[in-house]
């Protein structure tokens, strides 16, 4: 295809791409808005007095309590409080954290690097172990190697992240004191990576189990295809055949890996609590216990927005990798 038909096809695909992207982003905004209303409402239903949390054990008279309630507008109706929060949030002001006495955006920004590093490291550990294991299991389909790999993946899927975290802590931090029990390490990168080995491994177990099974299923289908039979008939070595099958299985593996990555974001909360890591997960737990409404609202919406945007990115990655999807959208 050349000339005007190619340009028309590309223009049609680009128009479809931007149109779908706009719709998906509007969907993300709608989801975040609905979640903001629900979270704001649920935080008001949680038992406990925010003023008492602020005062702690310090005595206070009625004037002090009234001043605190007025400062944080606690006596306003629910919808007035929500409308005030939403109006400020649209401009980037998410309020002040009552727990940390900092602007919410600044408090979250201090914790993002550690949580992001933990998530990426867990994803890397899962990918470099699970994908090769899935390829080997598919190569020896229904043989002892496949059965052992499948059994390990089932075990990994069945074990919650916090259970794996406790087991790793007992074995490699207490019984064999190789890694630290808790904390996020010092300021340098190597120290942080050392402290994140066990937490990221705890997260990678479940993620790797899912990736291994997806890779195995995709590779089994590819190895049973006609083009693999033809490649073997031409005398290609088994290594090149496996690489060819893996390349053709890349689309489902990559797209599935992006969706499974959302598991890591949710799992970081439990793992950070287990290892006392000063990340977003531990911050969210403290904010809920302290009834820090502004901080909880911002954290949950941030997590929801990241998950929703990852889903959008996965959809469009699939469209970019698979030319058949682009052709269908261009024709439509």
C-alpha positions as CSV (number, residue, x, y, z in Angstrom):
1,X,0.0,0.0,0.0
2,X,1.4,3.4,-0.9
3,X,0.4,7.0,-1.5
4,X,-3.0,8.3,-0.8
5,X,-4.5,5.0,0.5
6,X,-1.8,4.6,3.1
7,X,-2.2,8.2,4.2
8,X,-5.9,7.8,4.5
9,X,-5.5,4.6,6.5
10,X,-3.0,6.2,8.9
11,X,-5.3,9.3,9.3
12,X,-8.3,7.1,10.0
13,X,-6.3,5.1,12.6
14,X,-5.0,8.3,14.2
15,X,-8.5,9.8,14.4
16,X,-9.8,6.6,16.0
17,X,-6.9,6.5,18.4
18,X,-7.4,10.0,19.7
19,X,-11.1,9.6,19.9
20,X,-10.9,6.4,21.9
21,X,-8.1,7.9,24.1
22,X,-10.4,10.9,24.9
23,X,-13.3,8.6,25.8
24,X,-11.1,6.4,28.0
25,X,-9.6,9.4,29.9
26,X,-13.1,10.8,30.4
27,X,-14.1,7.4,31.8
28,X,-11.1,7.6,34.2
29,X,-12.2,11.1,35.4
30,X,-15.8,9.8,36.0
31,X,-14.5,6.8,38.0
32,X,-12.2,9.0,40.1
33,X,-15.2,11.4,40.7
34,X,-17.5,8.6,41.9
35,X,-14.8,7.2,44.1
36,X,-14.1,10.6,45.6
37,X,-17.7,10.9,46.7
38,X,-17.8,7.3,48.1
39,X,-14.5,7.7,50.0
40,X,-15.4,11.1,51.4
41,X,-18.7,9.6,52.7
42,X,-17.2,6.5,54.2
43,X,-14.5,8.4,56.0
44,X,-17.3,10.4,57.7
45,X,-19.0,7.2,58.8
46,X,-15.8,5.8,60.5
47,X,-16.2,5.9,64.3
48,X,-13.9,8.3,66.1
49,X,-13.5,12.0,66.8
50,X,-11.0,13.8,64.7
51,X,-10.7,16.6,67.3
52,X,-9.8,14.0,70.0
53,X,-7.2,12.5,67.7
54,X,-5.6,15.9,67.2
55,X,-5.6,16.7,71.0
56,X,-4.4,13.3,72.1
57,X,-4.1,13.2,75.9
58,X,-3.9,17.0,76.2
59,X,-6.8,18.6,78.1
60,X,-8.9,21.1,76.2
61,X,-11.8,23.4,77.0
62,X,-14.9,24.0,74.9
63,X,-13.4,27.1,73.2
64,X,-10.3,25.1,72.0
65,X,-12.5,22.3,70.6
66,X,-14.8,24.8,68.9
67,X,-11.8,26.5,67.3
68,X,-10.5,23.3,65.9
69,X,-13.8,22.3,64.5
70,X,-14.1,25.7,62.9
71,X,-10.6,25.6,61.5
72,X,-11.3,22.3,59.7
73,X,-14.9,23.1,59.0
74,X,-16.1,20.0,60.8
75,X,-19.5,21.4,61.6
76,X,-20.4,22.1,57.9
77,X,-22.8,19.7,56.2
78,X,-21.3,16.7,54.3
79,X,-22.0,18.1,50.9
80,X,-20.6,21.5,51.8
81,X,-17.4,19.9,53.0
82,X,-17.2,17.8,49.9
83,X,-17.8,20.7,47.6
84,X,-15.2,22.7,49.3
85,X,-12.7,19.9,49.0
86,X,-13.5,19.3,45.3
87,X,-13.2,22.9,44.4
88,X,-9.7,23.1,46.0
89,X,-8.7,19.7,44.6
90,X,-9.4,20.8,41.0
91,X,-6.8,23.6,41.5
92,X,-4.3,21.1,43.0
93,X,-4.9,21.9,46.6
94,X,-5.8,18.7,48.4
95,X,-5.8,20.3,51.8
96,X,-3.5,19.8,54.8
97,X,-2.8,16.5,56.4
98,X,-4.0,16.5,60.0
99,X,-1.7,13.6,60.8
100,X,1.5,15.0,59.5
101,X,0.7,18.8,59.6
102,X,1.9,19.1,56.0
103,X,0.2,19.9,52.7
104,X,-1.2,16.6,51.4
105,X,0.6,16.9,48.1
106,X,4.0,17.4,49.9
107,X,3.3,14.5,52.3
108,X,2.5,12.1,49.5
109,X,5.4,13.3,47.3
110,X,7.9,12.3,50.1
111,X,6.6,8.7,50.1
112,X,6.1,8.1,46.3
113,X,9.8,7.2,45.4
114,X,10.0,4.3,47.8
115,X,6.6,2.8,46.8
116,X,7.4,3.3,43.1
117,X,10.8,1.6,43.6
118,X,9.2,-1.3,45.4
119,X,6.6,-1.8,42.7
120,X,9.1,-1.7,39.8
121,X,11.6,-4.0,41.5
122,X,8.8,-6.5,42.2
123,X,7.7,-6.4,38.6
124,X,11.3,-6.9,37.4
125,X,11.8,-9.9,39.7
126,X,8.6,-11.5,38.6
127,X,9.3,-10.9,34.9
128,X,12.9,-12.3,34.8
129,X,11.8,-15.4,36.7
130,X,8.3,-16.2,35.6
131,X,8.5,-15.6,31.9
132,X,11.5,-18.1,31.4
133,X,9.8,-20.6,33.7
134,X,6.6,-20.3,31.6
135,X,8.6,-20.9,28.4
136,X,10.3,-24.0,29.9
137,X,6.9,-25.3,31.2
138,X,5.4,-24.9,27.7
139,X,8.4,-26.6,26.0
140,X,8.0,-29.6,28.3
141,X,4.2,-29.6,28.3
142,X,2.6,-32.4,30.4
143,X,6.0,-33.6,31.5
144,X,7.4,-33.5,35.1
145,X,9.0,-30.1,34.6
146,X,5.7,-28.7,33.5
147,X,3.8,-30.2,36.4
148,X,6.4,-28.9,39.0
149,X,6.3,-25.4,37.5
150,X,2.5,-25.4,37.4
151,X,2.4,-26.6,41.0
152,X,4.7,-23.8,42.1
153,X,2.6,-21.3,40.3
154,X,-0.6,-22.6,42.1
155,X,1.2,-22.3,45.4
156,X,2.2,-18.7,44.6
157,X,-1.3,-17.8,43.6
158,X,-2.7,-19.3,46.7
159,X,-0.4,-17.4,49.2
160,X,-1.4,-13.9,50.1
161,X,1.3,-11.3,49.9
162,X,1.3,-10.6,53.6
163,X,1.7,-14.3,54.4
164,X,4.7,-14.6,52.0
165,X,6.1,-11.4,53.7
166,X,5.9,-13.0,57.1
167,X,7.5,-16.2,55.9
168,X,10.4,-14.3,54.3
169,X,10.8,-12.3,57.4
170,X,11.1,-15.3,59.6
171,X,13.5,-17.2,57.3
172,X,15.7,-14.5,55.9
173,X,15.6,-11.8,58.6
174,X,15.2,-13.8,61.8
175,X,16.4,-17.4,61.3
176,X,19.0,-16.5,58.7
177,X,19.7,-12.8,59.4
178,X,20.7,-11.9,55.9
179,X,18.3,-9.0,55.3
180,X,16.9,-6.4,57.6
181,X,13.6,-6.9,59.5
182,X,12.1,-3.5,58.7
183,X,12.7,0.0,57.4
184,X,13.5,1.5,54.1
185,X,17.3,1.9,54.3
186,X,19.4,5.0,54.1
187,X,19.5,7.7,51.5
188,X,21.7,6.0,48.9
189,X,20.2,3.7,46.2
190,X,22.1,0.6,47.1
191,X,21.0,0.7,50.7
192,X,17.3,1.2,49.7
193,X,17.6,-1.7,47.2
194,X,19.0,-3.9,50.0
195,X,16.1,-3.1,52.3
196,X,13.6,-3.7,49.4
197,X,14.8,-7.2,48.4
198,X,12.4,-9.1,50.8
199,X,9.4,-6.8,50.3
200,X,9.7,-6.9,46.5
201,X,10.2,-10.7,46.5
202,X,7.0,-11.0,48.6
203,X,5.1,-9.0,46.0
204,X,6.7,-10.8,43.1
205,X,5.6,-14.3,44.2
206,X,1.9,-13.7,43.4
207,X,2.6,-11.6,40.4
208,X,5.2,-14.1,39.0
209,X,2.7,-17.0,39.4
210,X,0.2,-15.2,37.3
211,X,2.8,-14.2,34.7
212,X,4.1,-17.8,34.5
213,X,0.7,-19.2,33.8
214,X,-0.1,-16.6,31.2
215,X,3.3,-17.1,29.5
216,X,2.8,-20.9,29.6
217,X,-0.7,-20.7,28.0
218,X,0.5,-18.3,25.3
219,X,3.5,-20.4,24.5
220,X,1.6,-23.7,24.3
221,X,-0.7,-22.1,21.8
222,X,2.2,-20.8,19.8
223,X,4.1,-24.0,19.8
224,X,1.1,-25.8,18.4
225,X,0.7,-23.4,15.5
226,X,1.4,-24.3,11.9
227,X,4.2,-21.8,11.5
228,X,6.1,-23.5,14.3
229,X,5.6,-26.9,12.6
230,X,6.9,-25.3,9.3
231,X,9.9,-23.8,11.1
232,X,10.8,-27.2,12.6
233,X,10.4,-28.8,9.2
234,X,13.0,-26.4,7.8
235,X,15.5,-27.6,10.4
236,X,15.5,-24.6,12.8
237,X,17.0,-25.4,16.2
238,X,14.8,-25.7,19.2
239,X,16.3,-22.5,20.7
240,X,15.3,-20.4,17.6
241,X,11.9,-22.1,17.5
242,X,11.3,-21.1,21.1
243,X,12.4,-17.5,20.4
244,X,10.0,-17.4,17.4
245,X,7.1,-18.7,19.5
246,X,8.0,-16.2,22.3
247,X,8.0,-13.3,19.9
248,X,4.6,-14.2,18.6
249,X,3.3,-14.6,22.2
250,X,4.6,-11.2,23.1
251,X,1.3,-9.4,22.6
252,X,-0.8,-11.4,25.2
253,X,2.2,-11.5,27.6
254,X,2.9,-7.8,27.5
255,X,-0.7,-6.7,27.8
256,X,-1.4,-9.2,30.6
257,X,1.7,-8.1,32.4
258,X,0.5,-4.5,32.3
259,X,-2.9,-5.5,33.8
260,X,-1.3,-7.7,36.4
261,X,0.9,-4.8,37.4
262,X,-2.2,-3.3,39.1
263,X,-1.9,-6.2,41.5
264,X,1.4,-4.9,42.7
265,X,0.0,-1.4,43.5
266,X,-2.7,-2.9,45.7
267,X,-0.3,-5.4,47.3
268,X,2.2,-2.8,48.3
269,X,-0.1,-1.6,51.1
270,X,0.0,-5.0,52.9
271,X,3.7,-5.5,52.3
272,X,4.7,-2.1,53.4
273,X,2.8,-2.6,56.6
274,X,4.5,-6.0,57.2
275,X,8.0,-4.6,56.6
276,X,7.3,-1.1,58.2
277,X,8.4,0.6,55.0
278,X,7.8,4.3,55.0
279,X,5.8,4.3,51.7
280,X,2.3,5.1,50.6
281,X,0.8,1.9,52.0
282,X,1.9,2.6,55.5
283,X,0.9,6.2,55.2
284,X,-2.6,5.1,54.1
285,X,-3.0,2.8,57.1
286,X,-1.9,5.6,59.5
287,X,-4.2,8.1,57.8
288,X,-7.2,5.8,58.1
289,X,-6.6,5.0,61.8
290,X,-6.1,8.7,62.5
291,X,-9.2,9.6,60.4
292,X,-7.1,12.0,58.3
293,X,-9.8,12.5,55.7
294,X,-7.8,14.8,53.3
295,X,-4.9,12.4,53.2
296,X,-7.0,9.3,52.8
297,X,-9.0,10.9,50.0
298,X,-5.9,11.9,48.1
299,X,-4.1,8.6,48.5
300,X,-7.0,6.4,47.5
301,X,-7.8,8.6,44.5
302,X,-4.1,8.5,43.5
303,X,-4.0,4.7,43.6
304,X,-7.3,4.5,41.7
305,X,-6.1,6.9,39.0
306,X,-2.8,5.0,38.5
307,X,-4.7,1.7,38.1
308,X,-7.2,3.2,35.7
309,X,-4.4,4.9,33.6
310,X,-2.5,1.6,33.6
311,X,-5.5,-0.1,32.1
312,X,-5.8,2.6,29.4
313,X,-2.1,2.3,28.6
314,X,-2.4,-1.5,28.3
315,X,-5.3,-1.2,25.9
316,X,-3.4,1.1,23.6
317,X,-0.2,-0.9,23.9
318,X,-2.2,-3.9,22.6
319,X,-3.5,-1.7,19.7
320,X,0.1,-0.6,18.9
321,X,1.5,-4.2,19.0
322,X,-1.3,-5.9,17.1
323,X,-1.8,-4.4,13.6
324,X,-5.1,-6.2,13.2
325,X,-6.6,-4.0,15.9
326,X,-5.4,-0.9,14.1
327,X,-6.8,-2.1,10.9
328,X,-10.2,-2.8,12.4
329,X,-10.4,0.6,14.1
330,X,-9.3,2.4,10.9
331,X,-11.9,0.6,8.9
332,X,-14.6,1.3,11.5
